[in-house]
Amino acid sequence: MVVVVVGDGMVVTETVGRVKMVDVVEVGDVGPAPPVRKTTTTATTDPAPISQRLGMGGSPSGSSRSRSTFDPLSSTVRQTTTDRQLSTSLERVRPTIPDMATVASFLASLAQRTRPDRAAAWDPVGLQFGDSENAVETVAVCHEVGDDVVEAVEEVQPDLLVSYHPLLFRPVDRLVRGRSPAGRAFRLISAGVGLAVTHTDFDAAPGGTADSLAAALGLEEVTGFGPVQGADQVKIVTFVPEDVTDDVVAAMSAAGAGRIGNYDSCSYRNSGWGSFAAGEGAEPVVGEKGAFNLEPEMRVEMIAPRSAEEAVVAALVKAHPYEEPAFDVYDVRSNQALIGRVGTWSGSLGDLVDRAAETLGDIGLRFAGDPAVRPGRVAVVPGSGSSFVGAARRAGAEAMVTGDVDHHRAVAAIDSGLAIVDPGHAATELPGMAALVELVAGLGVEVVDLTGDGTGPWSRPG
């Protein structure tokens, strides 16, 4: 047993097998006095679950409402809360980090799992502020950047804060201390702590928020539904001689085309014939002047973010051997992420409500539908998912678990044959927060868990 005194309290840590027990007690009350807070681990030191859940398509484990202390190999999670009042008087253990990471390299590793390129177009994921070249050893993880989180960050001084909910959803014209998103940003910047966000990208990622919610509720045979419109994309098509196709594709790839998740240089190629007649002043690379020419060519198609369109076109033209390269640019909607999950359920709607209360909490829990009905397929969307009611029904769901469902959407859902279970916005995201903490812990940094208990701003009356 190890006793660590920090601030006004001490941390009593006892390791039994592979489970670490953490008790936080007040100084002077050690011994028979009851602990103020107690947490237990919900994960082992085996790194396999995180690699399976985030990047290898495995099934995520369930999530408990109690927060955990998790030690995956060289990483350490320091728990700071089991209730809405955050505390930072906890054990500080420095992991062994092989190479010093920077904010940029850490976020690049995180992006391999979360796929920020597939976030909703409106969602400001990634680094919101901070120096991408700063070194990173300690990363705090939170559900939402509230004043309590900022206070904890000011005390703990991590190198980076990773938040699930964006702090700055909209542009701001001033950063002034105060009780507002801009005010909290001011405090974090003043503390020298950068902020990165993974939100709808983590919802849709394998093992992310949607998968974690489905697993916590016990759904089986889970598949995705509900495509999300990401950032604007274009498809660029050109026609090149076969012997230079690889060169043109390489140039377009270097300019930002052909990236799909963790794959790059993605292209589609098909052989065909191109025809032309070279007129006066032309200097054709192939064929003859003054004659009709029919030449073998490869059709090459690559997608790119709209933001990279100009650079990709310039690279194409530079690498293309023709005097007048032919190319087309199309607006496309492609490779959209699926933000919801739908799976089988063997119990009644009432059983589903009970399971939601047990795993997600009952502070804001409500439901619409006959509790005796047995919905064979249940859809889940973490957070505010009422706009996916129609998509859930078309996916074959007979019940849906999500947050922020208003009166009229609930009535429309019931009319369509879809029961609704609404535990609250933050509660439906709670299982995903445990997965996010575990993901960050697996990236070779010390982690401070500030994710809270999933109640959000709400409290139970009385």
C-alpha positions in Angstrom: 0.0 0.0 0.0 1.3 3.5 -0.9 0.2 6.7 0.8 0.8 9.9 -1.2 0.0 13.3 0.5 -1.2 16.0 -1.9 -2.6 19.4 -0.9 -5.4 18.9 1.7 -5.7 15.2 1.3 -3.8 12.0 0.8 -4.2 9.2 -1.8 -4.1 5.6 -0.5 -3.3 3.3 -3.4 -3.5 -0.4 -3.1 -2.8 -2.7 -6.0 -4.5 -6.1 -5.9 -3.5 -8.2 -8.9 -4.0 -6.0 -11.9 -6.7 -3.7 -10.3 -5.6 -0.5 -8.6 -7.8 0.8 -5.8 -7.6 4.5 -5.1 -9.0 6.1 -1.9 -8.9 9.9 -1.3 -9.2 10.8 2.4 -8.8 13.9 4.4 -5.5 14.4 6.3 -6.0 13.5 10.0 -8.9 11.1 9.2 -6.8 8.2 8.1 -7.8 4.8 9.5 -11.3 4.2 10.5 -12.7 7.3 8.8 -14.7 6.6 5.7 -13.1 7.7 2.4 -14.5 10.8 0.6 -14.3 9.1 -2.8 -13.4 5.7 -4.1 -12.8 4.5 -7.6 -11.8 1.2 -9.1 -10.4 0.3 -12.4 -12.6 -1.0 -15.2 -9.7 -2.0 -17.5 -6.5 -4.1 -17.2 -3.0 -3.3 -18.4 -3.5 -5.3 -21.6 -3.3 -2.8 -24.5 -5.2 -5.1 -26.8 -8.7 -3.8 -26.2 -7.8 -0.3 -27.3 -6.1 -1.4 -30.4 -9.1 -3.6 -31.2 -11.6 -0.9 -30.5 -9.8 2.0 -32.2 -8.5 1.0 -35.5 -8.9 -2.8 -35.7 -12.7 -3.1 -35.7 -13.1 -5.0 -32.4 -16.1 -4.7 -30.1 -15.8 -2.1 -27.3 -16.4 -3.1 -23.8 -19.1 -1.7 -21.6 -18.7 1.4 -19.5 -19.4 2.0 -15.8 -20.6 5.3 -14.5 -17.8 5.2 -11.9 -14.6 6.6 -13.2 -11.4 4.6 -13.3 -7.7 4.6 -12.8 -6.1 2.8 -15.8 -2.4 1.9 -16.4 -1.8 0.6 -19.9 1.9 -0.3 -20.0 3.8 3.0 -19.9 0.7 5.2 -19.6 -1.1 6.4 -16.5 -4.6 7.7 -15.9 -4.9 9.9 -12.9 -8.5 10.0 -11.8 -9.8 13.4 -10.6 -13.6 12.9 -10.1 -16.4 10.6 -9.5 -18.9 13.4 -9.1 -19.6 16.8 -10.6 -17.0 18.5 -8.2 -13.6 18.0 -9.8 -10.6 17.4 -7.6 -7.0 17.2 -8.6 -5.6 15.9 -5.3 -4.6 12.6 -6.7 -1.6 10.4 -7.3 0.9 11.7 -9.9 2.8 8.9 -11.6 5.1 9.8 -14.5 5.1 7.1 -17.2 8.2 6.1 -19.1 7.9 7.8 -22.5 10.4 6.5 -25.2 10.5 9.7 -27.2 9.3 13.1 -26.4 6.1 13.8 -28.3 5.0 17.2 -29.6 1.4 18.4 -29.8 1.6 17.8 -33.6 2.9 14.3 -33.4 0.5 13.4 -30.5 -2.5 14.7 -32.5 -1.3 12.8 -35.6 -1.3 9.6 -33.6 -4.8 10.4 -32.3 -6.1 11.2 -35.8 -5.1 7.7 -37.0 -7.8 6.4 -34.6 -10.4 9.2 -34.7 -10.3 10.1 -38.4 -11.0 13.9 -38.1 -11.3 14.1 -41.8 -14.7 12.4 -41.4 -16.1 14.8 -38.8 -19.2 16.8 -39.5 -18.6 19.8 -41.7 -19.8 22.1 -38.9 -17.6 20.5 -36.2 -14.4 22.4 -35.3 -12.3 19.3 -34.4 -8.5 19.3 -34.1 -6.3 21.9 -32.4 -8.4 24.9 -31.4 -5.5 26.8 -29.9 -1.9 26.2 -28.7 1.6 25.6 -30.1 1.8 22.5 -32.2 5.5 22.2 -31.6 5.2 22.2 -27.8 6.4 19.0 -26.0 3.7 16.7 -24.6 4.1 14.4 -21.6 0.8 15.0 -19.7 -2.6 15.2 -21.4 -5.9 16.0 -19.6 -9.1 14.7 -21.1 -12.5 16.2 -20.5 -16.1 15.8 -21.7 -16.7 19.6 -21.9 -14.6 22.6 -20.9 -16.5 24.0 -18.0 -15.2 26.3 -15.3 -14.5 23.3 -13.0 -12.3 21.7 -15.7 -10.4 25.0 -16.3 -9.7 25.2 -12.5 -8.4 21.7 -12.5 -6.2 22.3 -15.5 -4.8 25.5 -13.9 -3.8 23.4 -10.9 -2.5 20.3 -12.7 -0.8 22.1 -15.6 -1.0 19.4 -18.3 0.7 20.0 -21.6 -2.5 19.7 -23.5 -6.2 19.4 -22.9 -8.3 17.1 -25.1 -12.0 17.8 -25.0 -14.8 15.9 -26.6 -17.1 18.9 -26.9 -15.5 21.9 -28.7 -15.0 24.9 -26.5 -15.2 27.4 -29.4 -18.0 26.4 -31.7 -18.1 29.8 -33.4 -15.5 32.4 -34.2 -14.9 35.0 -31.4 -13.8 38.6 -31.8 -12.3 38.9 -28.3 -10.8 36.7 -25.6 -11.6 38.3 -22.2 -11.7 36.6 -18.8 -15.2 35.7 -17.8 -17.9 33.0 -17.6 -18.1 32.2 -21.2 -16.4 30.0 -23.8 -14.1 32.9 -24.8 -13.3 33.5 -21.1 -12.4 29.9 -20.5 -10.2 29.9 -23.6 -8.5 33.0 -22.2 -7.7 31.2 -19.0 -6.4 28.1 -20.7 -4.2 30.2 -23.0 -3.0 32.2 -20.0 -2.1 28.9 -18.3 -0.1 27.8 -21.4 -2.3 24.9 -22.1 -3.5 24.1 -25.7 -6.9 22.7 -26.5 -7.6 19.9 -29.0 -11.1 18.5 -29.9 -12.3 15.1 -31.1 -16.1 15.1 -31.4 -18.2 13.8 -34.2 -15.1 12.1 -35.6 -14.8 10.1 -32.4 -18.6 9.4 -32.4 -18.2 7.6 -35.7 -14.8 6.1 -35.2 -14.5 2.3 -34.5 -14.7 1.9 -30.8 -15.7 5.6 -30.3 -18.7 7.1 -28.7 -21.4 5.4 -30.8 -19.8 1.9 -30.4 -19.3 2.5 -26.7 -23.0 3.4 -26.2 -24.2 0.4 -28.1 -21.9 -1.8 -26.0 -22.9 -0.3 -22.7 -26.6 -1.0 -23.5 -25.8 -4.6 -24.5 -26.7 -4.4 -28.2 -25.5 -7.2 -30.4 -24.9 -7.6 -34.1 -24.2 -3.9 -34.3 -23.8 -2.1 -37.6 -23.6 1.6 -38.6 -26.3 4.0 -39.9 -26.8 7.7 -40.3 -24.2 9.2 -42.7 -22.8 12.6 -41.7 -21.9 15.2 -44.2 -18.2 16.1 -43.7 -16.1 18.9 -45.1 -16.6 19.7 -48.8 -14.8 17.5 -51.2 -14.0 17.4 -54.9 -13.2 14.6 -57.3 -10.5 15.5 -59.9 -10.3 13.5 -63.1 -7.6 13.6 -65.7 -6.3 11.6 -68.7 -2.7 10.6 -69.0 -0.4 8.3 -71.0 0.0 5.0 -69.1 3.7 5.3 -68.6 3.5 8.5 -66.6 0.4 7.7 -64.6 2.3 6.9 -61.4 4.1 10.2 -61.6 0.9 12.2 -62.0 -0.8 10.3 -59.1 2.2 10.9 -56.9 2.2 14.6 -57.6 -1.5 14.9 -56.9 -1.1 12.9 -53.7 1.7 15.1 -52.4 -0.6 18.1 -52.9 -3.4 16.6 -50.8 -5.5 14.3 -53.1 -6.2 10.7 -52.6 -6.4 10.6 -48.8 -9.1 8.4 -47.3 -8.7 7.9 -43.6 -5.4 6.2 -42.9 -4.8 5.5 -46.6 -3.1 7.9 -49.1 -2.4 7.9 -52.8 -5.9 6.4 -53.4 -6.9 6.6 -57.1 -9.1 4.9 -59.6 -7.6 4.1 -63.0 -9.2 2.8 -66.2 -7.7 2.5 -69.7 -9.3 4.0 -72.7 -8.7 6.1 -75.8 -8.3 9.8 -76.2 -8.7 11.6 -79.5 -7.4 15.0 -80.7 -6.4 16.9 -83.8 -3.3 19.1 -83.2 -3.7 22.5 -84.9 -1.3 25.2 -85.9 1.0 26.2 -83.0 0.5 23.0 -81.1 3.4 20.9 -80.0 1.8 17.5 -79.2 3.8 15.1 -77.0 2.2 12.2 -78.8 0.5 12.0 -82.2 1.1 14.2 -85.3 0.2 17.8 -86.2 -2.5 18.3 -88.7 -3.9 14.8 -88.3 -6.6 13.2 -86.3 -5.0 11.2 -83.5 -6.3 8.3 -81.3 -4.0 7.6 -78.4 -4.2 5.1 -75.5 -4.7 6.9 -72.1 -5.5 6.2 -68.5 -8.4 7.9 -66.8 -7.3 8.8 -63.3 -9.8 9.8 -60.5 -8.8 11.1 -57.1 -10.7 12.9 -54.3 -9.5 15.9 -52.4 -10.7 18.3 -49.8 -12.1 21.5 -51.5 -9.4 23.4 -49.5 -6.7 21.5 -51.4 -8.3 21.8 -54.9 -6.1 24.6 -56.2 -2.9 22.9 -55.0 -3.9 19.6 -56.5 -4.8 21.0 -59.9 -1.5 22.9 -60.0 0.4 19.7 -59.2 -1.6 17.8 -61.9 -0.8 20.4 -64.6 2.9 20.5 -63.6 3.4 16.7 -63.6 1.3 16.1 -66.7 3.3 15.7 -69.9 0.7 17.1 -72.3 0.8 20.6 -73.5 -2.9 21.0 -72.7 -3.8 18.6 -69.9 -7.5 17.7 -69.8 -9.0 17.5 -66.4 -12.4 17.8 -64.7 -13.3 18.8 -61.2 -16.6 17.6 -59.6 -18.3 18.4 -56.3 -18.8 15.1 -54.5 -20.2 13.7 -51.3 -18.1 10.6 -50.6 -16.8 8.3 -47.8 -19.2 9.7 -45.2 -18.9 8.6 -41.6 -21.8 6.7 -40.0 -22.6 8.4 -36.6 -25.2 6.0 -35.3 -25.3 2.3 -34.5 -28.2 -0.2 -34.7 -28.2 -3.7 -33.2 -30.4 -6.5 -31.8 -32.1 -6.3 -28.4 -33.7 -9.3 -26.7 -35.6 -7.6 -24.0 -38.6 -5.3 -23.7 -38.6 -1.5 -24.0 -38.9 -1.4 -20.2 -35.8 -3.5 -19.9 -34.0 -1.1 -22.2 -35.0 1.8 -20.0 -33.8 0.0 -16.9 -30.5 -0.8 -18.7 -30.1 2.9 -19.6 -30.7 4.0 -16.0 -28.2 1.5 -14.7 -25.4 2.4 -17.2 -26.1 6.0 -18.1 -27.8 7.4 -15.0 -31.4 8.4 -14.5 -31.2 12.2 -13.7 -32.7 13.2 -17.1 -34.0 9.8 -18.2 -37.4 9.7 -20.0 -38.9 7.5 -22.6 -41.8 7.4 -25.1 -43.5 4.1 -26.0 -45.1 1.0 -24.5 -42.7 -0.5 -22.0 -44.1 -4.0 -22.6 -43.2 -3.9 -26.3 -40.1 -5.9 -27.3 -38.1 -3.9 -29.9 -36.0 -6.4 -31.8 -33.6 -3.8 -33.1 -32.4 -0.7 -31.3 -30.6 2.3 -32.7 -28.3 4.6 -30.7 -26.9 8.1 -31.5 -24.7 9.7 -28.9 -25.5 13.3 -27.9 -28.2 15.1 -29.8 -29.5 12.6 -32.3 -33.1 13.4 -32.8 -32.4 14.5 -36.4 -31.6 10.8 -37.1 -35.0 9.5 -36.1 -36.1 8.9 -39.7 -32.7 7.2 -40.5 -33.0 5.0 -37.5 -36.5 3.8 -38.6 -35.3 3.2 -42.1 -32.4 1.1 -40.6 -35.0 -1.2 -39.2 -34.9 0.1 -35.6 -38.0 -0.1 -33.4 -36.5 1.9 -30.5 -33.8 4.6 -30.4 -31.6 5.8 -27.5 -30.3 9.3 -27.9 -30.5 12.7 -26.2 -32.2 16.1 -26.7 -35.4 14.7 -28.3 -38.1 17.4 -28.4 -41.8 16.9 -28.1 -42.6 17.0 -31.8 -39.8 14.7 -32.8 -40.9 12.2 -30.1 -44.5 12.3 -31.4 -43.3 11.8 -35.0 -41.1 8.9 -33.9 -43.9 7.1 -32.1 -46.2 7.6 -35.1 -43.6 5.9 -37.3 -43.3 2.9 -34.9 -40.1 4.0 -33.2 -40.0 4.2 -29.4 -37.6 6.7 -27.8 -35.4 6.5 -24.8 -33.8 9.8 -23.9 -31.3 9.6 -21.0 -30.0 13.1 -21.7 -27.3 14.6 -24.0 -24.2 14.1 -21.9 -25.4 10.7 -20.5 -25.5 9.1 -23.9 -21.9 10.2 -24.4 -20.6 8.9 -21.1 -19.5 5.5 -22.2 -17.5 7.1 -25.0 -15.6 9.3 -22.5 -14.1 6.2 -20.8 -13.1 5.0 -24.3 -11.5 8.4 -25.1 -9.5 8.4 -21.8 -8.3 4.8 -22.6 -7.4 5.8 -26.2 -5.3 8.8 -25.1 -3.7 6.7 -22.4 -2.6 4.2 -25.1 -0.6 6.9 -26.9 2.3 7.0 -24.5 1.4 10.0 -22.3 0.3 10.5 -18.7 -3.4 11.1 -18.6 -5.5 13.2 -16.2 -9.2 12.2 -16.4 -11.5 15.2 -16.1 -14.4 13.6 -17.9 -16.9 13.8 -15.0 -20.0 11.7 -14.4 -22.1 12.4 -17.5 -24.8 14.6 -15.9 -23.7 17.7 -17.7 -25.2 20.9 -16.3 -28.3 19.1 -14.9 -29.1 18.2 -11.3 -31.9 16.1 -9.7 -34.4 18.2 -7.7 -34.6 17.8 -4.0 
